[in-house]
């Protein structure tokens, strides 16, 4: 199950450089490609808004 970015995202860009497989795309709210995400959690660990998590 890939990580997801919720509406708390402020598009700060912190997560982009942390993703080892470049699965995160920029936008008003960033998004994670579920086919590319390896579930490593690097993005969630650095998100200052805590906007990245595994889906419930």
PDB file of N, CA, C and O in Angstrom:
ATOM      1  N   UNK A   1       0.838  -1.167   0.000  1.00  0.00           N
ATOM      2  CA  UNK A   1       0.000   0.000   0.000  1.00  0.00           C
ATOM      3  C   UNK A   1       0.893   1.243   0.000  1.00  0.00           C
ATOM      4  O   UNK A   1       1.700   1.428   0.910  1.00  0.00           O
ATOM      5  N   UNK A   2       0.751   2.077  -0.998  1.00  0.00           N
ATOM      6  CA  UNK A   2       1.582   3.259  -1.152  1.00  0.00           C
ATOM      7  C   UNK A   2       1.180   4.365  -0.186  1.00  0.00           C
ATOM      8  O   UNK A   2       0.024   4.456   0.227  1.00  0.00           O
ATOM      9  N   UNK A   3       2.134   5.194   0.162  1.00  0.00           N
ATOM     10  CA  UNK A   3       1.860   6.374   0.974  1.00  0.00           C
ATOM     11  C   UNK A   3       0.992   7.335   0.177  1.00  0.00           C
ATOM     12  O   UNK A   3       1.005   7.316  -1.054  1.00  0.00           O
ATOM     13  N   UNK A   4       0.241   8.171   0.876  1.00  0.00           N
ATOM     14  CA  UNK A   4      -0.595   9.187   0.243  1.00  0.00           C
ATOM     15  C   UNK A   4      -0.326  10.530   0.912  1.00  0.00           C
ATOM     16  O   UNK A   4       0.113  10.594   2.060  1.00  0.00           O
ATOM     17  N   UNK A   5      -0.597  11.592   0.175  1.00  0.00           N
ATOM     18  CA  UNK A   5      -0.437  12.954   0.683  1.00  0.00           C
ATOM     19  C   UNK A   5      -1.825  13.553   0.813  1.00  0.00           C
ATOM     20  O   UNK A   5      -2.604  13.536  -0.140  1.00  0.00           O
ATOM     21  N   UNK A   6      -2.137  14.084   1.992  1.00  0.00           N
ATOM     22  CA  UNK A   6      -3.483  14.621   2.204  1.00  0.00           C
ATOM     23  C   UNK A   6      -3.529  16.135   1.991  1.00  0.00           C
ATOM     24  O   UNK A   6      -2.537  16.760   1.617  1.00  0.00           O
ATOM     25  N   UNK A   7      -4.712  16.704   2.239  1.00  0.00           N
ATOM     26  CA  UNK A   7      -4.952  18.127   1.989  1.00  0.00           C
ATOM     27  C   UNK A   7      -4.169  19.062   2.902  1.00  0.00           C
ATOM     28  O   UNK A   7      -4.201  20.276   2.701  1.00  0.00           O
ATOM     29  N   UNK A   8      -3.474  18.536   3.888  1.00  0.00           N
ATOM     30  CA  UNK A   8      -2.629  19.371   4.745  1.00  0.00           C
ATOM     31  C   UNK A   8      -1.327  19.779   4.051  1.00  0.00           C
ATOM     32  O   UNK A   8      -0.573  20.603   4.569  1.00  0.00           O
ATOM     33  N   UNK A   9      -1.069  19.202   2.887  1.00  0.00           N
ATOM     34  CA  UNK A   9       0.145  19.512   2.113  1.00  0.00           C
ATOM     35  C   UNK A   9       0.166  20.990   1.738  1.00  0.00           C
ATOM     36  O   UNK A   9      -0.826  21.532   1.250  1.00  0.00           O
ATOM     37  N   UNK A  10       1.312  21.636   1.974  1.00  0.00           N
ATOM     38  CA  UNK A  10       1.493  23.041   1.605  1.00  0.00           C
ATOM     39  C   UNK A  10       2.472  23.187   0.438  1.00  0.00           C
ATOM     40  O   UNK A  10       2.934  24.290   0.143  1.00  0.00           O
ATOM     41  N   UNK A  11       2.785  22.072  -0.220  1.00  0.00           N
ATOM     42  CA  UNK A  11       3.653  22.062  -1.394  1.00  0.00           C
ATOM     43  C   UNK A  11       5.008  22.718  -1.121  1.00  0.00           C
ATOM     44  O   UNK A  11       5.507  23.495  -1.936  1.00  0.00           O
ATOM     45  N   UNK A  12       5.592  22.399   0.024  1.00  0.00           N
ATOM     46  CA  UNK A  12       6.876  23.001   0.400  1.00  0.00           C
ATOM     47  C   UNK A  12       8.062  22.380  -0.344  1.00  0.00           C
ATOM     48  O   UNK A  12       9.117  23.004  -0.464  1.00  0.00           O
ATOM     49  N   UNK A  13       7.889  21.157  -0.840  1.00  0.00           N
ATOM     50  CA  UNK A  13       8.950  20.512  -1.617  1.00  0.00           C
ATOM     51  C   UNK A  13       9.908  19.657  -0.816  1.00  0.00           C
ATOM     52  O   UNK A  13      10.791  19.024  -1.394  1.00  0.00           O
ATOM     53  N   UNK A  14       9.762  19.620   0.482  1.00  0.00           N
ATOM     54  CA  UNK A  14      10.672  18.853   1.329  1.00  0.00           C
ATOM     55  C   UNK A  14      10.709  17.375   0.947  1.00  0.00           C
ATOM     56  O   UNK A  14      11.777  16.761   0.942  1.00  0.00           O
ATOM     57  N   UNK A  15       9.569  16.812   0.634  1.00  0.00           N
ATOM     58  CA  UNK A  15       9.469  15.372   0.360  1.00  0.00           C
ATOM     59  C   UNK A  15      10.070  14.959  -0.987  1.00  0.00           C
ATOM     60  O   UNK A  15      10.537  13.830  -1.136  1.00  0.00           O
ATOM     61  N   UNK A  16      10.059  15.857  -1.953  1.00  0.00           N
ATOM     62  CA  UNK A  16      10.503  15.521  -3.311  1.00  0.00           C
ATOM     63  C   UNK A  16      11.914  14.930  -3.326  1.00  0.00           C
ATOM     64  O   UNK A  16      12.134  13.868  -3.907  1.00  0.00           O
ATOM     65  N   UNK A  17      12.851  15.600  -2.702  1.00  0.00           N
ATOM     66  CA  UNK A  17      14.250  15.147  -2.719  1.00  0.00           C
ATOM     67  C   UNK A  17      14.473  13.901  -1.875  1.00  0.00           C
ATOM     68  O   UNK A  17      15.465  13.198  -2.068  1.00  0.00           O
ATOM     69  N   UNK A  18      13.574  13.617  -0.948  1.00  0.00           N
ATOM     70  CA  UNK A  18      13.729  12.451  -0.076  1.00  0.00           C
ATOM     71  C   UNK A  18      13.317  11.149  -0.742  1.00  0.00           C
ATOM     72  O   UNK A  18      13.770  10.080  -0.333  1.00  0.00           O
ATOM     73  N   UNK A  19      12.471  11.217  -1.755  1.00  0.00           N
ATOM     74  CA  UNK A  19      11.953   9.998  -2.392  1.00  0.00           C
ATOM     75  C   UNK A  19      13.032   9.358  -3.271  1.00  0.00           C
ATOM     76  O   UNK A  19      13.467   9.959  -4.253  1.00  0.00           O
ATOM     77  N   UNK A  20      13.464   8.143  -2.923  1.00  0.00           N
ATOM     78  CA  UNK A  20      14.539   7.496  -3.679  1.00  0.00           C
ATOM     79  C   UNK A  20      14.126   7.001  -5.062  1.00  0.00           C
ATOM     80  O   UNK A  20      14.981   6.674  -5.884  1.00  0.00           O
ATOM     81  N   UNK A  21      12.814   6.944  -5.325  1.00  0.00           N
ATOM     82  CA  UNK A  21      12.350   6.454  -6.629  1.00  0.00           C
ATOM     83  C   UNK A  21      11.584   7.517  -7.415  1.00  0.00           C
ATOM     84  O   UNK A  21      10.946   7.201  -8.420  1.00  0.00           O
ATOM     85  N   UNK A  22      11.639   8.763  -6.973  1.00  0.00           N
ATOM     86  CA  UNK A  22      10.985   9.895  -7.646  1.00  0.00           C
ATOM     87  C   UNK A  22       9.501   9.648  -7.902  1.00  0.00           C
ATOM     88  O   UNK A  22       9.007   9.905  -8.999  1.00  0.00           O
ATOM     89  N   UNK A  23       8.794   9.152  -6.897  1.00  0.00           N
ATOM     90  CA  UNK A  23       7.375   8.835  -7.035  1.00  0.00           C
ATOM     91  C   UNK A  23       6.461  10.012  -6.713  1.00  0.00           C
ATOM     92  O   UNK A  23       5.244   9.901  -6.863  1.00  0.00           O
ATOM     93  N   UNK A  24       7.021  11.136  -6.276  1.00  0.00           N
ATOM     94  CA  UNK A  24       6.213  12.281  -5.862  1.00  0.00           C
ATOM     95  C   UNK A  24       6.172  13.321  -6.976  1.00  0.00           C
ATOM     96  O   UNK A  24       7.202  13.695  -7.537  1.00  0.00           O
ATOM     97  N   UNK A  25       4.946  13.785  -7.286  1.00  0.00           N
ATOM     98  CA  UNK A  25       4.750  14.803  -8.319  1.00  0.00           C
ATOM     99  C   UNK A  25       4.311  16.103  -7.671  1.00  0.00           C
ATOM    100  O   UNK A  25       3.569  16.112  -6.689  1.00  0.00           O
ATOM    101  N   UNK A  26       4.792  17.210  -8.249  1.00  0.00           N
ATOM    102  CA  UNK A  26       4.441  18.526  -7.734  1.00  0.00           C
ATOM    103  C   UNK A  26       3.043  18.933  -8.181  1.00  0.00           C
ATOM    104  O   UNK A  26       2.523  18.439  -9.181  1.00  0.00           O
ATOM    105  N   UNK A  27       2.453  19.837  -7.421  1.00  0.00           N
ATOM    106  CA  UNK A  27       1.144  20.402  -7.723  1.00  0.00           C
ATOM    107  C   UNK A  27       0.708  21.263  -6.561  1.00  0.00           C
ATOM    108  O   UNK A  27       1.489  21.498  -5.639  1.00  0.00           O
ATOM    109  N   UNK A  28      -0.540  21.744  -6.586  1.00  0.00           N
ATOM    110  CA  UNK A  28      -1.048  22.519  -5.451  1.00  0.00           C
ATOM    111  C   UNK A  28      -0.958  21.675  -4.188  1.00  0.00           C
ATOM    112  O   UNK A  28      -0.576  22.162  -3.124  1.00  0.00           O
ATOM    113  N   UNK A  29      -1.315  20.403  -4.322  1.00  0.00           N
ATOM    114  CA  UNK A  29      -1.084  19.382  -3.310  1.00  0.00           C
ATOM    115  C   UNK A  29      -0.278  18.315  -4.020  1.00  0.00           C
ATOM    116  O   UNK A  29      -0.692  17.831  -5.074  1.00  0.00           O
ATOM    117  N   UNK A  30       0.856  17.940  -3.471  1.00  0.00           N
ATOM    118  CA  UNK A  30       1.690  16.941  -4.122  1.00  0.00           C
ATOM    119  C   UNK A  30       0.983  15.593  -4.122  1.00  0.00           C
ATOM    120  O   UNK A  30       0.068  15.358  -3.332  1.00  0.00           O
ATOM    121  N   UNK A  31       1.418  14.707  -5.021  1.00  0.00           N
ATOM    122  CA  UNK A  31       0.818  13.374  -5.081  1.00  0.00           C
ATOM    123  C   UNK A  31       1.918  12.332  -5.218  1.00  0.00           C
ATOM    124  O   UNK A  31       3.018  12.619  -5.690  1.00  0.00           O
ATOM    125  N   UNK A  32       1.593  11.120  -4.797  1.00  0.00           N
ATOM    126  CA  UNK A  32       2.529  10.004  -4.863  1.00  0.00           C
ATOM    127  C   UNK A  32       1.978   8.954  -5.819  1.00  0.00           C
ATOM    128  O   UNK A  32       0.835   8.521  -5.680  1.00  0.00           O
ATOM    129  N   UNK A  33       2.780   8.553  -6.776  1.00  0.00           N
ATOM    130  CA  UNK A  33       2.383   7.513  -7.734  1.00  0.00           C
ATOM    131  C   UNK A  33       2.401   6.174  -7.001  1.00  0.00           C
ATOM    132  O   UNK A  33       3.466   5.713  -6.589  1.00  0.00           O
ATOM    133  N   UNK A  34       1.235   5.543  -6.834  1.00  0.00           N
ATOM    134  CA  UNK A  34       1.188   4.284  -6.080  1.00  0.00           C
ATOM    135  C   UNK A  34       1.942   3.138  -6.752  1.00  0.00           C
ATOM    136  O   UNK A  34       2.345   2.182  -6.090  1.00  0.00           O
ATOM    137  N   UNK A  35       2.132   3.236  -8.063  1.00  0.00           N
ATOM    138  CA  UNK A  35       2.874   2.187  -8.772  1.00  0.00           C
ATOM    139  C   UNK A  35       4.379   2.319  -8.586  1.00  0.00           C
ATOM    140  O   UNK A  35       5.118   1.350  -8.763  1.00  0.00           O
ATOM    141  N   UNK A  36       4.835   3.518  -8.229  1.00  0.00           N
ATOM    142  CA  UNK A  36       6.262   3.764  -8.045  1.00  0.00           C
ATOM    143  C   UNK A  36       6.690   3.724  -6.577  1.00  0.00           C
ATOM    144  O   UNK A  36       7.839   3.399  -6.278  1.00  0.00           O
ATOM    145  N   UNK A  37       5.784   4.047  -5.668  1.00  0.00           N
ATOM    146  CA  UNK A  37       6.096   4.122  -4.241  1.00  0.00           C
ATOM    147  C   UNK A  37       6.560   2.767  -3.708  1.00  0.00           C
ATOM    148  O   UNK A  37       5.918   1.742  -3.939  1.00  0.00           O
ATOM    149  N   UNK A  38       7.685   2.780  -2.994  1.00  0.00           N
ATOM    150  CA  UNK A  38       8.225   1.542  -2.414  1.00  0.00           C
ATOM    151  C   UNK A  38       7.904   1.422  -0.926  1.00  0.00           C
ATOM    152  O   UNK A  38       8.370   0.503  -0.253  1.00  0.00           O
ATOM    153  N   UNK A  39       7.105   2.360  -0.421  1.00  0.00           N
ATOM    154  CA  UNK A  39       6.673   2.348   0.976  1.00  0.00           C
ATOM    155  C   UNK A  39       7.836   2.458   1.956  1.00  0.00           C
ATOM    156  O   UNK A  39       7.791   1.875   3.039  1.00  0.00           O
ATOM    157  N   UNK A  40       8.865   3.192   1.586  1.00  0.00           N
ATOM    158  CA  UNK A  40      10.033   3.319   2.459  1.00  0.00           C
ATOM    159  C   UNK A  40       9.783   4.280   3.619  1.00  0.00           C
ATOM    160  O   UNK A  40      10.417   4.162   4.667  1.00  0.00           O
ATOM    161  N   UNK A  41       8.856   5.238   3.439  1.00  0.00           N
ATOM    162  CA  UNK A  41       8.524   6.174   4.509  1.00  0.00           C
ATOM    163  C   UNK A  41       9.418   7.392   4.614  1.00  0.00           C
ATOM    164  O   UNK A  41       9.229   8.216   5.509  1.00  0.00           O
ATOM    165  N   UNK A  42      10.383   7.526   3.726  1.00  0.00           N
ATOM    166  CA  UNK A  42      11.297   8.683   3.788  1.00  0.00           C
ATOM    167  C   UNK A  42      10.551  10.001   3.675  1.00  0.00           C
ATOM    168  O   UNK A  42      10.872  10.962   4.373  1.00  0.00           O
ATOM    169  N   UNK A  43       9.569  10.050   2.808  1.00  0.00           N
ATOM    170  CA  UNK A  43       8.810  11.287   2.619  1.00  0.00           C
ATOM    171  C   UNK A  43       8.022  11.657   3.865  1.00  0.00           C
ATOM    172  O   UNK A  43       8.004  12.819   4.273  1.00  0.00           O
ATOM    173  N   UNK A  44       7.379  10.681   4.462  1.00  0.00           N
ATOM    174  CA  UNK A  44       6.573  10.931   5.665  1.00  0.00           C
ATOM    175  C   UNK A  44       7.444  11.400   6.826  1.00  0.00           C
ATOM    176  O   UNK A  44       7.014  12.215   7.643  1.00  0.00           O
ATOM    177  N   UNK A  45       8.649  10.893   6.894  1.00  0.00           N
ATOM    178  CA  UNK A  45       9.547  11.240   7.992  1.00  0.00           C
ATOM    179  C   UNK A  45       9.980  12.703   7.954  1.00  0.00           C
ATOM    180  O   UNK A  45      10.276  13.282   9.000  1.00  0.00           O
ATOM    181  N   UNK A  46      10.022  13.310   6.768  1.00  0.00           N
ATOM    182  CA  UNK A  46      10.504  14.686   6.660  1.00  0.00           C
ATOM    183  C   UNK A  46       9.404  15.721   6.472  1.00  0.00           C
ATOM    184  O   UNK A  46       9.687  16.919   6.478  1.00  0.00           O
ATOM    185  N   UNK A  47       8.173  15.297   6.307  1.00  0.00           N
ATOM    186  CA  UNK A  47       7.086  16.238   6.047  1.00  0.00           C
ATOM    187  C   UNK A  47       6.799  17.102   7.274  1.00  0.00           C
ATOM    188  O   UNK A  47       6.413  16.577   8.319  1.00  0.00           O
ATOM    189  N   UNK A  48       6.986  18.430   7.160  1.00  0.00           N
ATOM    190  CA  UNK A  48       6.768  19.303   8.321  1.00  0.00           C
ATOM    191  C   UNK A  48       5.289  19.457   8.676  1.00  0.00           C
ATOM    192  O   UNK A  48       4.970  19.888   9.784  1.00  0.00           O
ATOM    193  N   UNK A  49       4.392  19.116   7.769  1.00  0.00           N
ATOM    194  CA  UNK A  49       2.956  19.238   8.008  1.00  0.00           C
ATOM    195  C   UNK A  49       2.318  17.922   8.440  1.00  0.00           C
ATOM    196  O   UNK A  49       1.127  17.872   8.749  1.00  0.00           O
ATOM    197  N   UNK A  50       3.119  16.857   8.461  1.00  0.00           N
ATOM    198  CA  UNK A  50       2.609  15.518   8.745  1.00  0.00           C
ATOM    199  C   UNK A  50       1.448  15.180   7.811  1.00  0.00           C
ATOM    200  O   UNK A  50       0.436  14.620   8.231  1.00  0.00           O
ATOM    201  N   UNK A  51       1.619  15.535   6.527  1.00  0.00           N
ATOM    202  CA  UNK A  51       0.578  15.354   5.514  1.00  0.00           C
ATOM    203  C   UNK A  51       0.730  14.054   4.732  1.00  0.00           C
ATOM    204  O   UNK A  51      -0.059  13.781   3.827  1.00  0.00           O
ATOM    205  N   UNK A  52       1.732  13.254   5.070  1.00  0.00           N
ATOM    206  CA  UNK A  52       1.988  12.020   4.334  1.00  0.00           C
ATOM    207  C   UNK A  52       1.841  10.827   5.278  1.00  0.00           C
ATOM    208  O   UNK A  52       2.419  10.791   6.364  1.00  0.00           O
ATOM    209  N   UNK A  53       1.054   9.859   4.828  1.00  0.00           N
ATOM    210  CA  UNK A  53       0.820   8.669   5.662  1.00  0.00           C
ATOM    211  C   UNK A  53       0.391   7.494   4.801  1.00  0.00           C
ATOM    212  O   UNK A  53       0.096   7.643   3.615  1.00  0.00           O
ATOM    213  N   UNK A  54       0.364   6.340   5.417  1.00  0.00           N
ATOM    214  CA  UNK A  54      -0.224   5.176   4.750  1.00  0.00           C
ATOM    215  C   UNK A  54      -1.739   5.333   4.820  1.00  0.00           C
ATOM    216  O   UNK A  54      -2.261   5.851   5.806  1.00  0.00           O
ATOM    217  N   UNK A  55      -2.444   4.893   3.790  1.00  0.00           N
ATOM    218  CA  UNK A  55      -3.913   5.017   3.832  1.00  0.00           C
ATOM    219  C   UNK A  55      -4.496   4.156   4.950  1.00  0.00           C
ATOM    220  O   UNK A  55      -3.946   3.113   5.304  1.00  0.00           O
ATOM    221  N   UNK A  56      -5.596   4.603   5.484  1.00  0.00           N
ATOM    222  CA  UNK A  56      -6.243   3.870   6.586  1.00  0.00           C
ATOM    223  C   UNK A  56      -7.072   2.726   6.064  1.00  0.00           C
ATOM    224  O   UNK A  56      -7.686   2.001   6.847  1.00  0.00           O
TER     225      UNK A  56
END
